[in-house]
Amino acid sequence: MSIVTASQTAGLKKPRMRHMDIAKGIGMICIIAGHLGKPEIDNVVFSFHVPLFFIISGWFFRSASSTREAAIKYAKHLLVPYIYCMVACVLGTGVMHTLISGPEGSWEAMAQSFVSALYGSGSLSSPIWGIPSFGATWFLLALFWALIMLNGIAKQKWTPLVVVGTFLASIATRDWWLPFSLQSGMCALLFVYIGYIAKDKLGDGVLRGATVPHWLAATAVCVWALAYFLDRGEMSIARCYFTCIPVDCIGAVAGTLVVIWLSSLFEHVPVLSSALELLGRYSLTAMCLHLFELKTVPWEELLRFFGFAGDAAYPWRLCLLLIAIKLLWVYLGIGVVEAINAHNHRQAAAA
């Protein structure tokens, strides 16, 4: 199984909902922008960008007949890309360390990167072992756990109580961080379940494309804006951290609905919709490419060389330039993936 075929989540073999892919494309741009460390950007995108992906994953969730079947299915779609990304980042760390500082210490840098990847923490260092976080692909591990848990409890009457209890347990235990982003998955389960319930209660057609009611979109904009102004704290599913749980969760759901509504409008803008749809369709691949860039490119040294002292000192024009460069890298990688896919399809047809 290659990262090319394993990088998409389960349930996407049916006809795709373009605006959902566009929404994920918008979310991916927000994630890239949020990693620049500029507070003005973080305060906005952190209010919804990661929950958006979990909610959409819940919308497309299809239960498996057993936990074992679910584990195998989601391991192929989520853990295999994580392993490929882990290997690439470890090797890239060694190469970059050698180019910048020479060969001395390269093996130690690679070993540290390997241990970080193996532990799988997203944004927290382990309070017990002092292991640094690996980065953005904690999302793959967290989504794996969330889908496994949802598969086991989705049809039970007491599911809402278990989901809420699991969510609160993840927050209560964040000072004893477990490996493989398990607590992040427990936290993410709430948002995956919200997407699953929305699909189950509303049906396929209610949020399909331009059928998003204007009153619902207007309400979502108002709720998200109110939540944003009430609480500008840095919500983080990776760290199981919420400044105000009700406000943060309601704001995240409303913000996700706003993005889905905007995506339904963007469907009618050909060039923009095509670019965002492509990014959303390969969002997991894009996330792996983005992490590789974050782990291997010495952005701090490069920016310091050009006279920028720190993240908060980035002017807006530099932020836009960095986002454009990072997106160019991601789109080039997606182009390679599409070329490999096309080659594989030709070979399969010839056989």
Helices and strands as residue ranges (DSSP letters): H 3-6, H 18-34, H 39-45, H 49-59, H 67-74, I 75-79, H 80-101, H 106-119, H 138-153, H 159-172, H 182-202, G 209-211, H 214-230, H 245-266, H 270-281, H 283-296, H 299-305, G 311-313, H 316-350
